[in-house]
Amino acid sequence: MRRFSFTAPDFQAAFKAFLDERRGSPADVDAAVASVLDAVKTHGLDAVLDYSRKFDKVELNAETIRVTAEEIEQGWVDTPADVREAIAFAAARIRAYHSRQRPADQAWTDEAGVALGWRWTPLEAVGVYVPGGRAAYPSTVLMNAVPAQVAGVDRIAMVTPPGKLQPAVLAAAKEAGVTEIWRIGGAQAVAALAYGAGPIEPVDKIVGPGNAYVTAAKRRLYGVVGIDALAGPSEIVVVADGQNNPDWIAADLLSQAEHDPAAQSILITDDEAFAAKVEEAIAERLKTLSTGEDAAASWRDHGAVIIAPMNESPALVDAIAPEHVEFATDEPERLADRVRHAGAIFLGRVTPEAIGDYVAGSNHVLPTSRAARFQSGLSIYDFIKRTSIVKCDPASFGILGPHTVALAQAEGLPAHALSAAVRLRSGN
């Protein structure tokens, strides 16, 4: 864990060096992924099954690779009642939040008499990657599939690593209306969604987080399919004054640290004594946290405490451009309103980031690795596209046509100019 003091002479240089540290994947990941993608593109399902045998130690075929409707239903039954209730509660809030994002079609006639506008249409098919391994992630299913459902996507195909599928994941899929689930993971699953493989039909876009191999596959396949984002390690910044309960703030910082040893948790406070109490609380919590090994590595290697005036915190947050930021102060809006770069902002002492991960309704798929400078979190806009509409009548074409000819000729594109000129010569 690093400590920084805003008043130190070398603060700016040291802070910049900290932000510039690389925490990326091993250099050989991309080469390994390239080989997998090429094999799946060339050999389809056979390659997918081979990689499942090699990496996941499971034997699958064209029939058993798909999760049955009966398995999905049984997952719902096997999920504890309180978890089912929480899944339904979260899904309803996510659905309501994202329904408000739906944009309207527009149509108008401008001063030249040209009919203009746009219309929004949903994507036809989307693939949702749901990680396995470290934990079960029903919330990932909801956060990715429910907005697609709200957008009106015709087909939602979910992939998740093979093995025993957690009942809560299947319950979340049922709640989100996902009926197509394939038990494959890794780069081969991403390739199968992009190219198609046997019974798995290709999709138009792939969303959902994964490990370094999944992220590398999405990067390489962008253009073959759309992707949501390139997910990096999870991040949180907590801006907290000394009036907070240090144990609460420690828990908030650990809520992201436990995701991955490469995750990053940063405390910004103007109270050095309070910072020390938070550090003590983290040390105590790590002794009993079941995810303590990963959380401890994250806090040790990538955590930070910054002692700085509260008034400077918005600028520091913008420099970090974090996935999540909490403002645990009496008047959080006063500081938060000055932040430009953050995936999600949580306001007040009783609004921990974990609320956003599950039940607030806002999406928890957010930009990482400083991508909040130019990117938003997952939304309905990831599952719809806008088409422009243009219509000229003879009079309006008579106004636009000569300018079209002039610009096309200036660009050295005679056929462009001709397509307008022939209509002008014929009097439309």
C-alpha positions, -999 to 999 in steps of 0.1 A, spaced: 0 0 0 13 35 -9 9 66 11 9 100 -5 7 135 10 -7 162 -12 16 187 4 48 167 -3 71 184 -28 73 153 -50 35 145 -48 26 152 -84 55 131 -98 50 103 -74 12 102 -79 16 102 -117 41 73 -115 17 54 -94 -11 59 -119 12 49 -148 22 16 -133 13 -13 -156 -8 -41 -142 -15 -58 -175 -16 -94 -186 14 -115 -194 29 -108 -228 22 -143 -241 -16 -141 -235 -23 -124 -268 -3 -150 -288 -21 -179 -271 -55 -162 -277 -46 -157 -314 -40 -194 -318 -73 -203 -301 -93 -178 -323 -78 -191 -355 -85 -227 -345 -122 -220 -337 -126 -200 -369 -112 -228 -390 -125 -259 -371 -156 -246 -354 -171 -268 -327 -144 -294 -329 -119 -268 -317 -142 -256 -290 -146 -291 -277 -109 -297 -278 -101 -266 -258 -128 -275 -233 -111 -309 -229 -77 -294 -226 -83 -264 -204 -114 -273 -184 -110 -311 -183 -145 -318 -194 -158 -340 -222 -187 -323 -241 -204 -329 -275 -228 -310 -297 -257 -320 -274 -242 -317 -239 -226 -283 -246 -260 -266 -242 -276 -262 -208 -311 -276 -210 -343 -259 -201 -348 -284 -174 -314 -275 -159 -323 -238 -159 -356 -246 -142 -338 -268 -116 -313 -240 -109 -342 -218 -100 -357 -245 -77 -323 -252 -61 -316 -215 -53 -325 -205 -17 -357 -186 -15 -340 -154 -1 -316 -154 -30 -344 -159 -55 -362 -130 -39 -330 -108 -41 -325 -118 -78 -361 -108 -87 -358 -76 -66 -325 -66 -84 -338 -75 -118 -369 -53 -114 -348 -24 -103 -323 -29 -132 -352 -32 -156 -368 0 -144 -335 20 -144 -326 9 -180 -361 14 -193 -358 51 -186 -328 52 -209 -348 44 -240 -343 72 -266 -370 84 -289 -371 83 -327 -370 118 -343 -383 131 -376 -386 167 -389 -384 188 -420 -357 215 -421 -357 249 -437 -346 235 -470 -375 211 -471 -354 180 -464 -371 153 -443 -345 142 -417 -345 120 -386 -333 89 -370 -347 57 -356 -334 33 -330 -335 -5 -335 -322 -33 -312 -294 -56 -321 -306 -90 -333 -282 -112 -313 -260 -106 -283 -236 -129 -265 -231 -125 -227 -200 -139 -211 -204 -148 -174 -172 -157 -156 -168 -188 -134 -140 -200 -113 -135 -175 -84 -172 -172 -76 -207 -174 -90 -219 -142 -105 -257 -140 -108 -254 -102 -107 -233 -103 -139 -261 -122 -157 -286 -96 -146 -265 -65 -154 -257 -77 -189 -289 -96 -199 -316 -74 -185 -306 -42 -204 -304 -63 -236 -339 -76 -228 -352 -41 -222 -336 -30 -255 -356 -57 -274 -327 -79 -285 -342 -109 -302 -316 -135 -291 -294 -135 -259 -268 -163 -259 -250 -168 -226 -217 -186 -222 -201 -196 -189 -172 -220 -181 -182 -257 -178 -184 -276 -146 -212 -274 -120 -233 -244 -129 -242 -225 -98 -280 -225 -92 -281 -188 -86 -265 -181 -120 -292 -202 -136 -319 -185 -116 -306 -151 -127 -307 -163 -163 -343 -174 -159 -352 -141 -143 -336 -122 -172 -353 -143 -198 -322 -161 -211 -330 -195 -225 -298 -201 -245 -268 -210 -223 -236 -228 -235 -212 -244 -210 -180 -231 -225 -156 -204 -213 -123 -187 -221 -112 -173 -254 -128 -203 -272 -162 -192 -259 -157 -157 -272 -146 -171 -306 -176 -194 -308 -199 -164 -302 -181 -144 -329 -177 -170 -356 -203 -196 -347 -194 -231 -338 -217 -261 -346 -251 -254 -328 -238 -220 -316 -249 -194 -340 -228 -162 -343 -239 -130 -325 -236 -93 -333 -221 -82 -301 -203 -97 -271 -206 -82 -236 -196 -93 -201 -163 -94 -181 -137 -122 -181 -101 -130 -174 -71 -118 -194 -77 -144 -221 -113 -133 -225 -104 -97 -227 -76 -104 -253 -101 -123 -274 -126 -95 -273 -99 -71 -283 -89 -92 -313 -124 -99 -324 -136 -63 -324 -148 -56 -359 -159 -92 -364 -184 -84 -337 -191 -55 -314 -178 -55 -279 -189 -36 -248 -154 -28 -234 -120 -42 -225 -124 -49 -188 -95 -45 -165 -91 -51 -127 -118 -36 -105 -112 -2 -89 -126 20 -62 -118 54 -48 -133 64 -14 -133 101 -5 -140 102 32 -136 127 60 -128 119 96 -165 118 106 -169 83 91 -168 50 108 -133 37 98 -146 1 98 -172 10 72 -147 26 49 -123 -3 54 -151 -26 42 -157 -5 12 -121 -6 2 -119 -43 6 -152 -48 -14 -131 -42 -45 -98 -56 -33 -114 -90 -28 -122 -93 -66 -86 -99 -77 -50 -94 -65 -47 -68 -93 -77 -48 -82 -71 -13 -68 -86 5 -38 -77 41 -29 -86 62 1 -86 100 -2 -90 118 32 -80 150 48 -76 133 82 -43 115 89 -55 100 121 -86 87 104 -65 71 76 -45 52 103 -77 39 118 -89 27 84 -56 9 78 -60 -8 112 -95 -18 104 -84 -33 70 -57 -53 88 -83 -67 112 -108 -75 86 -82 -93 64 -77 -118 93 -112 -132 89 -122 -124 53 -127 -156 33 -113 -137 3 -85 -123 24 -56 -137 4 -66 -119 -28 -78 -88 -9 -45 -86 10 -24 -89 -22 -45 -62 -39 -42 -38 -9 -5 -45 -5 5 -41 -41 -20 -16 -56 -38 1 -27 -31 37 -17 -39 63 9 -38 100 -2 -38 127 25 -52 158 8 -77 186 14 -113 176 6 -115 205 -19 -87 188 -39 -104 154 -41 -124 160 -73 -93 168 -93 -76 137 -78 -105 116 -87 -104 129 -123 -68 121 -125 -75 85 -114 -107 82 -136 -119 53 -115 -145 26 -121 -162 36 -88 -159 65 -64 -177 71 -31 -180 105 -15 -186 98 22 -191 133 34 -220 154 47 -225 173 14 -213 148 -12 -228 166 -41 -206 197 -35 -176 176 -44 -191 150 -67 -206 176 -90 -170 187 -99 -160 152 -110 -159 146 -148 -142 111 -150 -158 83 -131 -178 52 -140 -202 55 -111 -205 79 -82 -219 69 -48 -231 98 -26 -231 99 12 -221 78 42 -247 51 37 -243 45 0 -216 19 -4 -205 8 -38 -218 -27 -31 -253 -13 -34 -245 -4 -71 -231 -39 -77 -264 -55 -69 -297 -37 -63 -295 1 -70 -306 -5 -106 -277 13 -122 -253 -10 -141 -222 -24 -125 -204 -30 -158 -182 1 -158 -151 14 -175 -118 5 -158 -81 14 -164 -89 51 -167 -113 44 -196 -139 66 -177 -122 95 -194 -139 85 -226 -164 57 -220 -196 51 -201 -208 20 -183 -230 -6 -199 -265 7 -208 -294 2 -231 -273 21 -257 -250 -9 -260 -279 -30 -274 -295 -5 -298 -282 13 -329 -293 45 -346 -301 48 -383 -302 81 -400 -332 89 -423 -330 114 -452 -356 123 -478 -355 150 -505 -383 162 -527 -374 180 -560 -374 214 -544 -351 205 -515 -328 185 -538 -325 215 -560 -310 233 -529 -287 205 -518 -277 192 -552 -253 220 -564 -234 220 -531 -231 182 -533 -216 185 -568 -191 212 -557 -178 193 -527 -176 160 -546 -155 177 -574 -133 193 -548 -126 159 -533 -118 144 -567 -148 120 -567 -165 125 -601 -191 97 -597 -203 113 -565 -207 146 -583 -223 128 -613 -250 111 -591 -262 146 -581 -255 164 -614 -276 140 -635 -306 147 -614 -300 185 -616 -297 184 -654 -330 165 -657 -348 189 -635 -351 162 -609 
